Amino acid sequence: MPIPMRLVAAIAVIVVAGAAAFSLFKPSSGAGGLSTPSPTVTPSAPAPSPSPQPTPFLIGSATWTSYTSTRYGFSISHPADWTVTPATRAWGFPADATVYGPRNAGTENFVAANNDIAASAWSVAVQPGTTADAWIQAYCLKAESGDPCSALANQTVAATMDGHAGSLVSFKEDTQAFFLVQDRIYVVAIWRPADYIPGGVPRLLEAYLATMHLLPGGPAPSASPRPS
């Protein structure tokens, strides 16, 4: 074969080989070719449903109903839809300290419409010279068996009732406020721990205290128990 013909043949071989190589590596877009696999789409898991939140407790007392306890010498307001169970006898220490509020016939009781939370209020005479701290300590030892009564200072904040200073104590199972006025202890209790409702049980208790007023002349004479 003459040299020019050999050169032409060699060029033709190179062109064919190059075209074949290009077809192997170029992505195919025509019918019958190897289609480029689509990326696998993993379906996303559905977002978890939010946990139901407790209904905020309405603490504003503007629409509350007033209740007067002549037995214990005070008036106090409660949510309008709460059930009132008046005391039928005087509260006495130490026996009544171990009886849960709504079941205690010696306390003025207020129970929520759903029966899930309750408040109680009462008062009791104490020996002249008794300090509020000493009485609360003795009460804790009887009423709050699961509480470290030696460390009450860590669970206590200042409270006010009708201009009188007192103590609001967050016990393990309930929240109570105590006021010593003229040799008499006044107590208001919410029978749930401090974190039981949104906003905190102490706020609810403070709302009760804001509506509480001592009656002129104090408790009815027949209702005064012997000093403890």
C-alpha positions as CSV (number, residue, x, y, z in Angstrom):
1,M,0.0,0.0,0.0
2,P,1.4,3.4,-0.9
3,I,2.4,5.6,2.1
4,P,-0.4,8.2,1.6
5,M,-3.0,5.4,1.7
6,R,-1.5,3.9,4.9
7,L,-1.6,7.4,6.5
8,V,-5.3,7.8,5.6
9,A,-6.2,4.4,7.0
10,A,-4.4,5.1,10.2
11,I,-6.2,8.4,10.7
12,A,-9.5,6.6,10.1
13,V,-8.8,4.0,12.8
14,I,-7.9,6.8,15.3
15,V,-11.2,8.7,14.6
16,V,-13.3,5.6,15.0
17,A,-11.6,4.6,18.2
18,G,-11.9,8.1,19.6
19,A,-15.6,8.2,18.8
20,A,-16.2,4.8,20.5
21,A,-14.3,6.0,23.6
22,F,-16.4,9.2,23.8
23,S,-19.7,7.2,23.5
24,L,-18.6,5.1,26.5
25,F,-18.1,8.1,28.9
26,K,-20.6,10.7,27.8
27,P,-23.9,10.5,29.7
28,S,-26.6,9.0,27.5
29,S,-29.7,11.1,26.9
30,G,-31.3,9.2,24.0
31,A,-33.7,6.2,24.1
32,G,-32.1,2.9,24.4
33,G,-29.0,4.3,26.2
34,L,-28.1,3.7,29.9
35,S,-30.1,6.3,31.8
36,T,-28.5,8.2,34.6
37,P,-29.9,6.8,37.9
38,S,-32.0,9.4,39.8
39,P,-30.9,10.0,43.4
40,T,-32.8,8.0,46.0
41,V,-35.2,10.2,48.0
42,T,-35.7,9.0,51.5
43,P,-39.1,10.0,52.7
44,S,-38.8,12.2,55.8
45,A,-40.4,11.0,59.0
46,P,-43.5,13.0,60.0
47,A,-42.8,15.6,62.6
48,P,-43.9,14.4,66.0
49,S,-47.1,15.9,67.3
50,P,-46.5,18.4,70.1
51,S,-47.4,17.2,73.5
52,P,-50.6,18.7,74.8
53,Q,-49.9,21.6,77.1
54,P,-51.8,22.1,80.4
55,T,-54.4,24.7,80.2
56,P,-53.1,27.9,81.9
57,F,-54.8,28.4,85.2
58,L,-56.6,31.8,85.4
59,I,-55.3,33.4,88.5
60,G,-56.8,36.8,88.2
61,S,-59.2,37.3,91.1
62,A,-61.4,40.0,89.7
63,T,-64.4,37.7,89.1
64,W,-63.9,35.6,92.2
65,T,-66.7,35.1,94.7
66,S,-66.3,36.3,98.3
67,Y,-66.8,34.0,101.3
68,T,-66.9,35.0,104.9
69,S,-65.8,32.7,107.8
70,T,-67.2,34.0,111.0
71,R,-65.9,30.8,112.6
72,Y,-62.3,31.8,111.9
73,G,-62.7,35.6,111.6
74,F,-61.9,36.4,108.0
75,S,-63.3,36.8,104.5
76,I,-61.6,35.4,101.4
77,S,-62.5,35.0,97.8
78,H,-62.3,31.9,95.5
79,P,-62.9,31.2,91.8
80,A,-66.6,31.4,91.0
81,D,-66.9,27.8,89.8
82,W,-65.1,26.3,92.8
83,T,-67.3,24.4,95.3
84,V,-67.3,25.6,98.9
85,T,-67.5,23.2,101.9
86,P,-67.7,25.2,105.1
87,A,-66.0,24.0,108.3
88,T,-68.4,22.3,110.7
89,R,-66.1,22.5,113.7
90,A,-63.0,24.2,115.0
91,W,-59.6,23.1,113.7
92,G,-57.3,21.9,116.4
93,F,-53.6,21.2,116.7
94,P,-52.0,18.7,116.6
95,A,-54.8,16.3,115.7
96,D,-56.0,18.1,112.6
97,A,-52.5,18.7,111.2
98,T,-52.5,15.2,109.9
99,V,-55.9,15.4,108.0
100,Y,-55.7,16.4,104.3
101,G,-57.5,19.7,103.7
102,P,-60.6,18.9,101.7
103,R,-61.4,15.9,104.0
104,N,-60.9,18.0,107.1
105,A,-64.2,19.2,108.7
106,G,-62.2,21.9,110.6
107,T,-61.2,23.9,107.5
108,E,-63.0,26.1,105.1
109,N,-62.6,24.2,101.8
110,F,-62.7,25.4,98.2
111,V,-62.5,22.7,95.4
112,A,-62.0,23.3,91.7
113,A,-64.7,22.2,89.3
114,N,-62.6,19.3,88.0
115,N,-61.7,18.2,91.5
116,D,-58.0,18.4,90.6
117,I,-56.9,21.1,93.0
118,A,-58.3,22.5,96.3
119,A,-57.7,25.3,98.8
120,S,-58.3,25.4,102.5
121,A,-58.3,28.2,105.1
122,W,-58.5,28.3,108.8
123,S,-57.1,29.8,112.0
124,V,-56.1,28.6,115.4
125,A,-55.3,30.2,118.7
126,V,-51.7,29.7,120.0
127,Q,-50.1,30.2,123.4
128,P,-49.0,33.8,124.0
129,G,-45.4,34.2,123.2
130,T,-45.4,31.6,120.5
131,T,-43.4,32.7,117.4
132,A,-44.6,32.0,113.8
133,D,-41.4,30.1,113.0
134,A,-41.8,27.8,116.1
135,W,-45.4,27.0,115.2
136,I,-44.7,26.3,111.6
137,Q,-41.8,24.0,112.6
138,A,-44.1,22.1,115.0
139,Y,-46.8,21.9,112.3
140,C,-44.4,20.6,109.7
141,L,-43.3,17.8,111.9
142,K,-46.9,16.7,112.2
143,A,-48.3,17.5,108.8
144,E,-45.4,17.1,106.4
145,S,-43.9,13.7,107.3
146,G,-42.0,13.5,103.9
147,D,-40.5,17.0,104.2
148,P,-37.1,18.0,105.7
149,C,-38.6,20.2,108.3
150,S,-35.1,21.2,109.5
151,A,-34.5,23.1,106.2
152,L,-37.8,25.1,105.9
153,A,-35.9,28.4,105.3
154,N,-34.9,27.1,101.8
155,Q,-38.6,26.6,101.0
156,T,-40.0,29.8,102.4
157,V,-40.6,33.2,101.0
158,A,-42.2,36.3,102.5
159,A,-46.0,36.7,102.1
160,T,-48.6,39.4,102.9
161,M,-52.2,39.1,104.0
162,D,-54.4,42.1,104.9
163,G,-51.3,44.1,105.7
164,H,-49.8,41.4,107.9
165,A,-46.4,39.8,107.1
166,G,-46.1,36.0,107.0
167,S,-44.4,33.1,105.4
168,L,-45.3,31.1,102.2
169,V,-43.9,27.6,102.4
170,S,-43.6,25.3,99.4
171,F,-43.8,21.9,101.1
172,K,-43.1,18.7,99.1
173,E,-46.8,17.9,98.5
174,D,-48.6,21.2,99.1
175,T,-48.1,25.0,99.4
176,Q,-49.2,26.9,102.5
177,A,-49.0,30.4,103.9
178,F,-48.9,31.3,107.7
179,F,-49.6,34.5,109.5
180,L,-49.4,35.2,113.2
181,V,-51.8,37.9,114.3
182,Q,-52.5,38.6,118.0
183,D,-51.7,35.0,119.3
184,R,-53.6,33.4,116.4
185,I,-52.2,31.6,113.4
186,Y,-54.1,32.1,110.1
187,V,-53.4,29.4,107.4
188,V,-54.3,29.2,103.8
189,A,-53.2,26.1,101.9
190,I,-53.3,24.9,98.3
191,W,-53.1,21.1,98.3
192,R,-50.7,20.7,95.5
193,P,-46.9,21.2,95.1
194,A,-45.5,24.5,93.9
195,D,-44.9,23.4,90.3
196,Y,-48.3,21.7,89.8
197,I,-49.9,24.4,87.5
198,P,-48.5,26.8,84.9
199,G,-47.3,29.9,86.6
200,G,-46.9,28.0,89.9
201,V,-49.1,27.2,92.9
202,P,-47.6,30.0,94.9
203,R,-49.1,32.6,92.5
204,L,-52.5,31.0,93.0
205,L,-52.0,31.1,96.8
206,E,-50.9,34.7,96.6
207,A,-54.1,35.5,94.7
208,Y,-56.1,34.0,97.6
209,L,-54.2,36.0,100.1
210,A,-54.7,39.2,98.2
211,T,-58.5,38.8,98.7
212,M,-58.3,37.8,102.4
213,H,-59.3,40.3,105.1
214,L,-59.6,39.8,108.9
215,L,-63.0,40.6,110.4
216,P,-63.3,43.3,113.1
217,G,-63.4,41.5,116.4
218,G,-61.8,38.3,115.1
219,P,-63.4,34.9,115.2
220,A,-66.8,34.1,116.7
221,P,-66.2,33.4,120.5
222,S,-67.8,30.0,120.3
223,A,-65.3,29.0,117.6
224,S,-62.1,29.7,119.4
225,P,-60.3,26.5,120.4
226,R,-58.2,26.2,123.4
227,P,-54.7,27.7,122.8
228,S,-52.2,25.1,121.6
